[in-house]
Amino acid sequence: MLNDGDKGVIIQRDKKTYAVAPHIPCGVISPDNLKRIAAVAEKYQAAALKITSASRIAIVGINEEDVDKIWAELGMEKGAAVGLCVRSIKSCPGTTFCKRGIQDSLSLGLKLDSKYHGLKLPSKFKIGVSGCPNQCAETCIKDLGFVGLPKGWQVLVGGNGGALPRLSKELTKNVPTEQVFEIAEKVINFYKTNGRAHQRLGALIEKSGLEEFKKVILG
């Protein structure tokens, strides 16, 4: 039996079948890849196709002996759906498509995803990028979030969902896009160096204090 995360699969409730979750950066997929996912699901008689909260399409109800063949036929990167790492980055359409977009959240999200998706960290780490204060990417409950404002980006830290939900807190705001990557790198490196196993960033910030965290990240 494969463990969760082995070969990019997730064990299902029946403890016999698996879900295969290819990586779909920021939920944007080409027609060809969408057709390929559908064709593979039909060929291997998947129980369902499930659009996940991380904007992936999980092929559900796959037999273990078919996993390697499915990945070979998909030809897609495996999604970091489980494990202690940076999960798929969630982004709204932003100024690329949405009439309410203030900043280009999709381009920023794709760049962050390209750099950090799957990076091993002390616990799971979720990043959201919203193009306006409506926060359609749920940045208020992400470990690291960026919200588009007229003068730049608001940076939020320390949020999470789960059994003990925690709202993120403002680190800074009106950050130019070119400085977002520097801040993201500092936050992730601090967490990687100082976080304990299974400790979310918000718990680490609460231990040290938000103001002290700000001094470390912002100088």
C-alpha positions in Angstrom: 0.0 0.0 0.0 1.3 3.5 -0.9 1.4 6.2 1.8 -0.2 9.6 1.2 2.2 11.6 -1.0 4.0 8.5 -2.4 4.0 9.0 -6.2 1.7 12.0 -5.8 -1.3 10.0 -4.6 -3.8 10.3 -1.7 -5.2 7.2 0.0 -9.0 7.2 -0.1 -11.6 6.4 2.6 -11.8 2.7 1.5 -8.1 2.3 2.2 -7.8 0.5 -1.1 -8.0 3.2 -3.8 -6.2 6.4 -4.4 -6.7 9.9 -5.8 -4.2 11.3 -8.3 -3.8 15.1 -8.1 -1.7 16.7 -10.9 -0.4 20.1 -10.2 -2.4 22.9 -11.9 -0.6 26.2 -11.1 -3.1 28.7 -9.7 -5.9 26.7 -11.1 -5.1 27.6 -14.7 -5.2 24.7 -17.1 -4.9 24.3 -20.9 -7.7 22.7 -22.9 -5.3 19.9 -23.9 -4.4 19.0 -20.3 -8.1 19.2 -19.3 -8.9 16.7 -22.1 -6.0 14.5 -21.0 -7.2 14.3 -17.5 -10.7 13.4 -18.6 -9.4 10.7 -21.0 -7.3 9.1 -18.3 -10.2 9.2 -15.8 -12.4 7.4 -18.4 -9.7 4.9 -19.4 -9.0 3.8 -15.8 -12.6 4.0 -14.7 -12.2 6.7 -12.0 -14.9 7.0 -9.5 -15.0 10.8 -9.9 -13.2 13.9 -10.9 -13.1 16.3 -7.9 -12.2 20.0 -8.2 -10.3 20.6 -4.9 -10.1 23.6 -2.6 -6.6 24.1 -3.9 -7.8 24.4 -7.5 -6.5 21.0 -8.6 -8.5 18.3 -10.3 -8.2 15.0 -8.4 -8.8 11.8 -10.2 -10.5 9.8 -7.5 -10.9 6.0 -7.1 -7.7 4.8 -8.8 -6.2 1.3 -8.2 -2.7 1.1 -7.0 -1.5 -0.9 -10.0 -2.6 1.9 -12.3 -0.9 4.8 -10.6 2.4 4.7 -12.5 0.7 4.3 -15.8 -1.7 7.2 -15.1 1.2 9.6 -14.3 3.0 8.5 -17.4 -0.1 9.2 -19.6 -0.8 12.5 -17.9 2.7 13.8 -18.4 2.0 16.5 -15.7 3.8 17.5 -12.5 2.5 16.0 -9.3 0.6 18.3 -7.0 1.9 18.8 -3.5 -1.5 17.9 -2.0 -0.1 16.4 1.3 3.0 16.6 3.4 5.1 19.2 5.2 5.7 21.6 2.3 4.4 24.6 0.4 1.1 23.5 -1.1 -0.3 24.7 -4.4 -0.6 28.5 -4.3 -4.2 29.8 -4.6 -4.8 32.9 -6.7 -7.9 34.8 -7.9 -8.1 36.0 -11.5 -7.0 39.6 -10.5 -6.5 42.2 -13.3 -6.0 39.4 -15.9 -9.8 38.6 -15.9 -11.7 40.1 -13.0 -13.5 43.5 -13.3 -12.7 44.1 -9.6 -9.0 43.3 -9.8 -6.7 46.0 -8.5 -3.4 44.1 -8.8 -2.2 41.3 -11.1 -2.6 38.5 -8.6 -2.5 35.7 -11.2 1.0 36.6 -12.5 2.3 37.0 -9.0 0.7 33.7 -7.9 2.2 31.8 -10.8 5.7 33.2 -10.1 5.5 32.3 -6.4 4.1 28.8 -7.3 6.9 28.2 -9.8 9.5 29.1 -7.1 8.0 27.5 -3.9 5.5 24.8 -4.8 6.6 21.6 -3.0 9.4 23.2 -0.9 9.9 21.2 2.2 9.1 23.1 5.4 8.4 22.3 9.1 4.7 22.0 8.4 2.3 22.5 5.5 2.5 26.1 4.3 -0.2 27.8 2.3 0.1 30.9 0.2 -2.8 33.0 -1.3 -2.8 35.9 -3.7 -5.9 38.1 -4.0 -6.2 40.9 -6.5 -8.4 43.0 -4.3 -9.6 43.2 -0.6 -12.5 40.8 -1.4 -9.8 38.2 -0.8 -11.3 35.5 -3.1 -8.0 33.5 -2.6 -8.8 33.3 1.2 -5.6 35.2 2.1 -7.0 35.8 5.6 -6.4 32.2 6.5 -3.2 31.5 4.7 0.3 31.3 6.2 1.4 34.0 3.8 -1.0 36.1 1.8 -0.9 39.1 -0.5 -3.9 41.4 -1.2 -4.0 43.9 -4.0 -4.4 47.6 -2.9 -4.3 50.7 -5.1 -0.7 51.5 -4.0 0.7 47.9 -3.9 0.3 44.8 -1.9 -0.9 44.2 1.7 1.2 41.4 3.2 -0.6 39.0 5.6 1.0 36.3 7.8 0.2 33.6 10.2 -3.3 32.5 9.1 -4.6 28.9 8.9 -7.9 27.0 8.8 -8.4 23.6 10.4 -9.6 22.6 13.9 -8.0 25.7 15.5 -8.4 28.4 12.8 -6.4 31.5 13.0 -6.8 34.8 11.1 -3.7 36.2 9.4 -2.3 39.5 10.6 -0.9 42.4 8.6 2.9 42.4 8.2 3.0 45.5 6.0 1.2 47.1 3.1 1.6 49.2 -0.1 4.5 46.9 -1.1 5.6 47.2 -4.8 5.4 43.9 -6.7 9.2 43.7 -7.1 9.6 43.7 -3.3 7.0 41.0 -2.7 9.5 38.3 -3.6 12.1 39.6 -1.2 9.5 39.6 1.7 8.3 36.1 0.7 11.8 34.7 0.8 12.5 36.2 4.2 9.3 34.9 5.7 9.8 31.4 4.3 13.5 31.3 5.3 12.6 32.4 8.8 10.0 29.7 9.1 12.3 27.1 7.7 15.0 27.9 10.2 12.9 28.5 13.3 9.7 26.4 13.0 9.3 23.1 14.8 7.8 20.0 13.1 4.1 20.5 12.5 4.1 24.0 13.9 2.3 26.4 11.6 3.8 29.9 11.0 1.0 31.6 13.0 1.9 29.6 16.1 5.6 30.5 15.6 4.7 34.2 15.3 2.5 34.1 18.4 5.4 32.7 20.4 7.8 35.4 19.3 5.3 38.2 19.0 4.2 40.0 15.8 6.3 43.1 16.4 9.4 41.1 16.9 8.6 39.1 13.7 8.1 42.4 11.8 11.6 43.6 12.9 13.2 40.4 11.6 11.4 40.5 8.3 11.2 44.2 7.6 14.3 45.4 9.4 
